[in-house]
Each structure stands twice: as C-alpha cells, then as structure tokens.
C-alpha cells in the first residue's frame, strides 16, 4: 500500500505533466562551491561534503533549484521543469542530517503574467491534492521593497525590516523605522501591510490601491492585482489570501512570493516565488519562478490506521506451484489483497485465513 507521501508524489507528477512540465533528474552530488556561494539561498547552510577521487570537494545536494539554474541555459521560450528528488539537510528535530523527499517545479525564461498565474494555480492545486483544508498566502516583494524605499528605510536595513515583517514583529519594525526617521503615515502603511490577511476580491484590491498610491510604481501594483484578479475565477480562489508577512531573501527573490499551509501542520508545506535575482547572480539573463512541496512534513499528518494488513492470509502446504498461483490469482481477481505463507507470521492482521493443501499443525 502506498504511503501518503508516495500517493502525493504520484498525483503531483501527473498534475505537472498535464501542464507540459518535464521531469528534471540530477545527480546526488554537486561541487560544493555552488552551495558555498549561495548559502543564504539554502534552508540550512549546513552541507554534507566529501572529497572525490579527483580531489574536488563535492556535496550531497541540499537543494534542487540551484542545480537546475546551474545546469540549464537561457532560451527564448519558457522551460517548464518539475522534480522529485531527495535532498540532504540538517534538521533541528533530529540534530543531524536527514534525507528529505522534495517535489516541486520551476519555470525559467521569458516569464510573463500567464507563467506566473500558472505557477500560482499549480501551487494551489498541489495543496488541494493533499488536503481540502489548505490556504495559499500570496505576497509581493517588489511592493514591499518600494514601500520601504519610499519610506526612507536604507537599503542596508531592508533585510532586517523583512525579517520583522515575516515575524509580524511590529515592535522591532517600529523601532527600526523610528531610527530611520520614517514618517508616521508611512509606518502606518507598513503596519497595515504586515497585518493584512485579505481575500481575493474587489474590496481588497481597492484597499491596496488606496494604501499604496504614490508609494508603489503603477506597473508593479497593476501586475499584482491583474494576476490576482485572474485567479478569482478559479475553483480554488477561496484558498488564496493576500498576506504581506510572507517574505523571502530580497537578495535572491523579487516579485511574487507565496507559502502554502495545511491544517494540522505547524509550518508551511509549500514555498515558492520569483527568483530573478538568483538568476542574475548566477550570470543568467532568464527570469524564473517556482515552488517546492516539502512532502516529508506530511508524515506529521494523522492518518487513520488500517484495520487489517491484508484481506486474506493464505496458508499453503504440500501443493503444486500452479495450484497455489491459481488460488492467488482467483483471490486477487476478486479485489482482495493476499499474503501467502507456510506459517502464520507474528503480528499480522487479516480479515480471513484460507488454507490450501496439508498445513502443518503448528501453522
């Protein structure tokens, strides 16, 4: 029987291939230098390394996106890739490294409104294929960056401000703004953005338009609202929320960023965004957007235990192989699961026991 993680992986692969995404396969190893130069992009900066036979310092991959960016080329069409790979990361819970299954997709190339909306739609549909009780929070780093710039927050302090926004830490955000001489009106706007959790509807868009007029470039806000408006017509619109506390590293990410949550799990199970700045840092002219689903977190979801391990325990004795195989085919053809054994295994739960041939008394 497939585990929940395996079921989700199978369903999501089918979903992504339906939209023309091709599977990206990578080696377990990459040169360590790739990760050393982009440690801030990683979930954890602890990387498992070893020296190969040629003397190169190699790493067990802690991330897939960096490998995809490194091993693809700029093209005049959007490259649509998905992956289902194991990565190796240090975890706080185990105080050591863990092999983690990660599944996600990436769009690289001339990214337009449709590509962004498709990725957001697939992120929402990915969540919905795991659970019906989910939410996808959507933010925009370009809007937050322009508001901070208009407020007078120096560039070197914006990463700190982003961290406070992510934590909804209004106290330290207020203190930082005060140290920079941010006007009270601008601080009020930042506070309203930090605490906003708004549905996708005309009232939310009007609130944002009024709040950000003169502080955000019209094309930035127009694109944000235009794409969200298009998502209103989808069957999962009720799952989507505007939440500007969703942020990521502004040295790598820009534009749309988003996180997905499932009721019953303490953190985000899906994370993604536009990472044009990473592309630029790695000497790429293409733009990019993608997301990852952290399927290892699904182990924490409570699943009802199966009442039985198998429908039929088939105990067999001195019978011909053809008789035994025919009996098994008959049982499985009726839709039942079968375990054939000479003796009863310990701790096995079965609905029915059938014997064929002379079974020993200790069976």
C-alpha positions as CSV (number, residue, x, y, z in Angstrom):
1,X,0.0,0.0,0.0
2,X,1.3,3.4,-0.9
3,X,2.2,5.9,1.9
4,X,0.7,9.3,1.9
5,X,4.0,10.8,0.6
6,X,4.0,8.3,-2.3
7,X,0.4,9.0,-3.2
8,X,1.0,12.8,-3.2
9,X,4.2,12.4,-5.3
10,X,2.3,10.3,-7.9
11,X,-0.6,12.7,-8.0
12,X,1.6,15.8,-8.3
13,X,3.8,14.3,-11.0
14,X,0.6,13.6,-13.0
15,X,-0.6,17.2,-12.4
16,X,2.7,18.8,-13.6
17,X,3.0,16.6,-16.7
18,X,-0.6,17.5,-17.6
19,X,0.6,21.1,-17.9
20,X,3.7,20.3,-20.0
21,X,6.3,20.1,-17.3
22,X,9.2,17.7,-17.9
23,X,11.0,15.8,-15.2
24,X,14.4,17.1,-14.2
25,X,16.8,14.4,-12.9
26,X,20.0,15.3,-11.2
27,X,23.0,13.6,-9.7
28,X,23.1,13.2,-5.9
29,X,26.3,15.3,-6.0
30,X,27.3,18.8,-7.0
31,X,30.5,20.7,-6.5
32,X,30.4,22.3,-3.0
33,X,31.3,25.7,-4.5
34,X,27.8,26.0,-5.9
35,X,26.3,25.9,-2.5
36,X,29.1,27.8,-0.7
37,X,28.5,30.8,-3.0
38,X,24.7,30.7,-2.4
39,X,24.4,29.7,1.3
40,X,21.8,32.4,2.0
41,X,19.5,30.8,-0.6
42,X,19.5,27.5,1.3
43,X,17.1,26.4,4.0
44,X,20.2,25.4,6.1
45,X,23.8,26.4,5.5
46,X,25.0,23.0,6.8
47,X,26.0,20.9,3.8
48,X,27.3,17.3,3.7
49,X,30.6,17.3,1.8
50,X,33.3,14.8,0.7
51,X,36.3,14.8,-1.5
52,X,36.0,12.7,-4.7
53,X,38.8,10.8,-6.3
54,X,39.8,13.8,-8.4
55,X,40.3,15.9,-5.3
56,X,37.2,18.0,-5.8
57,X,35.2,19.0,-2.8
58,X,31.7,17.6,-3.5
59,X,28.4,18.0,-1.7
60,X,25.3,15.8,-1.2
61,X,22.7,18.1,-2.7
62,X,20.8,20.2,-0.1
63,X,18.7,22.0,-2.8
64,X,17.4,21.3,-6.3
65,X,16.7,24.8,-7.6
66,X,20.4,25.8,-7.6
67,X,21.3,22.7,-9.6
68,X,18.5,23.5,-12.2
69,X,19.7,27.1,-12.6
70,X,23.3,25.9,-13.0
71,X,22.6,23.1,-15.5
72,X,20.1,24.8,-17.8
73,X,20.7,27.5,-20.4
74,X,18.9,30.8,-21.3
75,X,16.4,30.2,-24.1
76,X,13.8,32.3,-25.9
77,X,11.0,30.0,-24.6
78,X,9.8,29.2,-21.1
79,X,11.5,26.0,-19.8
80,X,9.0,24.1,-17.6
81,X,10.6,21.5,-15.3
82,X,9.4,19.5,-12.3
83,X,11.5,17.3,-10.0
84,X,11.0,14.6,-7.4
85,X,14.4,14.4,-5.7
86,X,15.9,13.6,-2.3
87,X,17.9,16.3,-0.7
88,X,20.1,16.1,2.4
89,X,19.7,18.7,5.1
90,X,20.4,19.3,8.8
91,X,17.2,19.3,10.8
92,X,16.6,20.8,14.2
93,X,14.4,17.9,15.3
94,X,17.0,15.2,14.7
95,X,20.1,17.3,15.4
96,X,21.7,15.7,12.4
97,X,21.3,15.3,8.6
98,X,18.2,13.8,7.1
99,X,17.3,12.6,3.6
100,X,14.2,14.5,2.6
101,X,11.9,14.0,-0.3
102,X,11.3,17.3,-2.1
103,X,8.9,17.7,-5.1
104,X,8.4,20.9,-7.0
105,X,8.6,22.8,-10.3
106,X,10.4,25.6,-11.9
107,X,9.7,28.0,-14.9
108,X,12.7,29.6,-16.4
109,X,12.8,32.0,-19.4
110,X,10.7,35.0,-20.6
111,X,8.3,34.8,-17.6
112,X,5.0,36.7,-18.3
113,X,1.7,37.1,-16.5
114,X,0.4,33.7,-17.7
115,X,3.5,31.8,-16.4
116,X,3.2,33.5,-13.0
117,X,-0.6,32.7,-12.8
118,X,0.0,29.1,-13.9
119,X,2.6,28.5,-11.2
120,X,0.3,30.0,-8.6
121,X,-2.5,27.9,-9.8
122,X,-0.4,24.7,-9.7
123,X,0.8,25.6,-6.2
124,X,-2.9,25.9,-5.1
125,X,-3.9,22.7,-6.9
126,X,-0.9,20.9,-5.3
127,X,-2.1,21.8,-1.9
128,X,-5.7,20.8,-2.7
129,X,-4.5,17.4,-3.9
130,X,-3.1,16.8,-0.4
131,X,-5.9,18.2,1.7
132,X,-9.1,20.2,1.4
133,X,-8.3,22.3,4.4
134,X,-5.5,24.5,3.0
135,X,-4.5,28.1,2.3
136,X,-2.0,29.7,-0.1
137,X,-0.8,33.1,1.2
138,X,0.5,35.4,-1.6
139,X,2.8,38.4,-1.2
140,X,4.9,40.6,-3.5
141,X,8.5,41.6,-2.5
142,X,8.5,44.3,-5.2
143,X,5.7,46.1,-3.4
144,X,7.3,45.8,0.0
145,X,10.6,46.9,-1.3
146,X,9.1,50.0,-3.0
147,X,7.2,50.9,0.1
148,X,10.3,50.7,2.2
149,X,12.3,52.8,-0.3
150,X,9.5,55.4,-0.4
151,X,9.5,55.4,3.5
152,X,13.2,56.1,3.6
153,X,14.4,52.8,5.0
154,X,18.1,52.5,3.8
155,X,18.8,49.5,1.6
156,X,21.2,48.0,4.1
157,X,18.4,47.8,6.7
158,X,15.7,46.3,4.5
159,X,16.7,42.7,5.1
160,X,16.2,43.4,8.8
161,X,12.8,45.0,8.1
162,X,11.8,42.0,6.0
163,X,12.7,39.7,8.9
164,X,10.5,41.7,11.3
165,X,7.7,41.7,8.7
166,X,7.9,37.9,8.4
167,X,7.7,37.6,12.2
168,X,4.9,40.2,12.4
169,X,7.2,41.8,14.9
170,X,5.6,45.3,14.9
171,X,7.6,46.4,17.9
172,X,11.0,46.0,16.3
173,X,9.8,47.1,12.9
174,X,8.5,50.4,14.6
175,X,11.9,50.8,16.3
176,X,13.8,50.3,13.1
177,X,11.5,52.8,11.3
178,X,12.0,55.4,14.1
179,X,15.8,55.1,13.9
180,X,15.5,55.9,10.2
181,X,13.1,58.8,10.6
182,X,10.2,57.1,8.8
183,X,7.1,59.4,8.9
184,X,4.2,58.1,11.0
185,X,2.0,57.9,7.9
186,X,4.5,55.6,6.1
187,X,4.9,53.5,9.3
188,X,1.1,53.1,9.5
189,X,1.1,51.8,5.9
190,X,3.8,49.2,6.7
191,X,1.8,48.1,9.8
192,X,-1.3,47.7,7.7
193,X,0.5,45.6,5.1
194,X,2.1,43.4,7.8
195,X,-1.2,42.6,9.5
196,X,-3.3,42.2,6.2
197,X,-4.9,38.9,5.5
198,X,-7.3,39.6,2.7
199,X,-9.3,37.5,0.3
200,X,-9.1,38.0,-3.4
201,X,-11.9,40.4,-4.2
202,X,-12.6,44.0,-5.4
203,X,-12.7,45.4,-1.8
204,X,-9.2,44.1,-1.1
205,X,-7.8,45.5,-4.4
206,X,-9.4,48.9,-3.6
207,X,-7.8,48.9,-0.2
208,X,-4.4,48.2,-1.6
209,X,-4.8,50.8,-4.4
210,X,-5.7,53.5,-1.9
211,X,-3.0,52.4,0.6
212,X,-0.2,52.2,-2.0
213,X,-1.0,55.1,-4.3
214,X,2.2,57.2,-4.8
215,X,4.4,54.8,-3.0
216,X,4.5,51.9,-5.5
217,X,5.0,52.1,-9.2
218,X,1.7,51.7,-11.0
219,X,3.0,48.9,-13.2
220,X,4.1,46.9,-10.1
221,X,0.7,47.2,-8.4
222,X,-1.2,46.7,-11.6
223,X,0.5,43.4,-12.4
224,X,0.0,42.1,-8.8
225,X,-3.8,43.0,-8.9
226,X,-4.2,41.8,-12.5
227,X,-2.9,38.3,-11.8
228,X,-4.8,38.0,-8.5
229,X,-8.0,39.1,-10.3
230,X,-7.5,36.3,-12.9
231,X,-7.1,33.8,-10.1
232,X,-10.5,34.9,-8.7
233,X,-12.2,32.9,-11.5
234,X,-10.5,29.6,-10.5
235,X,-12.2,26.8,-8.4
236,X,-9.6,27.3,-5.6
237,X,-10.0,31.1,-5.2
238,X,-11.3,30.7,-1.7
239,X,-8.0,29.1,-0.7
240,X,-6.0,32.1,-1.7
241,X,-5.1,35.1,0.6
242,X,-3.1,38.3,0.3
243,X,-0.6,38.2,3.1
244,X,2.4,40.6,3.0
245,X,4.0,38.9,6.0
246,X,5.1,36.2,3.5
247,X,8.6,37.2,2.5
248,X,11.9,35.7,1.4
249,X,15.5,36.8,1.0
250,X,15.5,40.0,-1.1
251,X,19.0,39.3,-2.4
252,X,17.6,36.3,-4.3
253,X,13.8,36.8,-4.6
254,X,11.7,39.5,-6.2
255,X,8.1,39.9,-7.3
256,X,5.5,37.2,-6.2
257,X,6.3,35.0,-3.2
258,X,4.0,32.6,-1.6
259,X,3.6,29.9,1.0
260,X,1.1,27.0,1.4
261,X,-0.3,25.7,4.7
262,X,-2.3,22.6,5.6
263,X,-4.5,22.5,8.7
264,X,-2.7,20.2,11.2
265,X,0.8,21.1,10.2
266,X,2.8,23.7,12.2
267,X,4.7,25.3,9.3
268,X,4.4,25.9,5.5
269,X,4.4,22.7,3.4
270,X,4.9,24.6,0.2
271,X,7.1,27.6,-0.5
272,X,7.9,29.5,-3.7
273,X,8.4,32.7,-5.6
274,X,10.1,34.6,-8.3
275,X,13.9,34.5,-8.1
276,X,15.2,36.7,-10.9
277,X,18.0,38.0,-8.6
278,X,19.4,34.5,-8.1
279,X,19.3,34.0,-11.9
280,X,21.2,37.3,-12.3
281,X,23.7,36.3,-9.6
282,X,24.4,33.1,-11.5
283,X,25.0,35.1,-14.7
284,X,21.7,34.2,-16.2
285,X,19.5,36.6,-18.2
286,X,16.3,34.5,-17.9
287,X,13.7,35.2,-15.3
288,X,12.3,32.4,-13.0
289,X,9.5,31.3,-10.7
290,X,8.9,28.1,-9.0
291,X,8.0,26.3,-5.8
292,X,8.8,23.2,-3.7
293,X,6.4,20.9,-1.8
294,X,8.1,19.6,1.4
295,X,6.5,16.1,1.4
296,X,8.4,14.9,4.4
297,X,6.2,17.2,6.5
298,X,3.2,15.0,5.5
299,X,4.4,12.3,7.9
300,X,3.0,14.5,10.7
301,X,-0.5,14.4,9.4
302,X,-2.6,11.9,11.4
303,X,-3.7,9.1,9.2
304,X,-6.3,6.5,10.2
305,X,-4.6,3.2,10.9
306,X,-5.6,0.3,8.6
307,X,-7.7,-2.3,10.5
308,X,-6.1,-5.1,8.6
309,X,-2.7,-5.6,7.0
310,X,-4.1,-7.9,4.3
311,X,-7.5,-9.2,3.3
312,X,-6.5,-12.9,3.1
313,X,-3.8,-14.8,4.8
314,X,-3.3,-17.9,2.5
315,X,-1.6,-20.7,4.3
316,X,-0.3,-23.4,2.0
317,X,1.2,-26.8,2.5
318,X,2.1,-29.5,0.0
319,X,0.5,-28.2,-3.2
320,X,1.8,-27.7,-6.7
321,X,3.1,-24.3,-7.6
322,X,0.5,-24.0,-10.3
323,X,-2.3,-24.7,-7.8
324,X,-1.0,-22.1,-5.4
325,X,-0.6,-19.5,-8.1
326,X,-4.1,-20.2,-9.4
327,X,-5.6,-19.7,-6.0
328,X,-3.8,-16.4,-5.5
329,X,-4.9,-15.2,-9.0
330,X,-8.5,-16.1,-8.1
331,X,-8.4,-14.1,-4.8
332,X,-6.6,-11.1,-6.2
333,X,-9.0,-11.0,-9.2
334,X,-11.8,-10.5,-6.7
335,X,-10.2,-7.3,-5.5
336,X,-8.7,-8.8,-2.3
337,X,-5.1,-8.5,-1.1
338,X,-3.4,-11.8,-0.4
339,X,-0.3,-12.8,1.6
340,X,0.8,-16.4,1.0
341,X,2.8,-18.1,3.9
342,X,3.6,-21.6,5.1
343,X,3.2,-20.4,8.7
344,X,1.2,-17.6,10.4
345,X,3.5,-14.6,10.7
346,X,3.6,-12.8,14.1
347,X,1.5,-9.6,14.5
348,X,-0.2,-9.9,11.1
349,X,-3.8,-8.7,10.9
350,X,-6.0,-10.3,8.4
351,X,-9.7,-10.5,7.5
352,X,-9.8,-14.1,6.5
353,X,-7.5,-17.1,6.6
354,X,-7.6,-19.7,3.8
355,X,-5.6,-22.9,3.7
356,X,-4.7,-24.9,0.7
357,X,-3.0,-28.3,0.9
358,X,-1.9,-30.1,4.1
359,X,-0.9,-27.3,6.5
360,X,1.3,-28.3,9.5
361,X,-0.4,-28.2,12.9
362,X,1.9,-25.5,14.2
363,X,0.8,-23.2,11.4
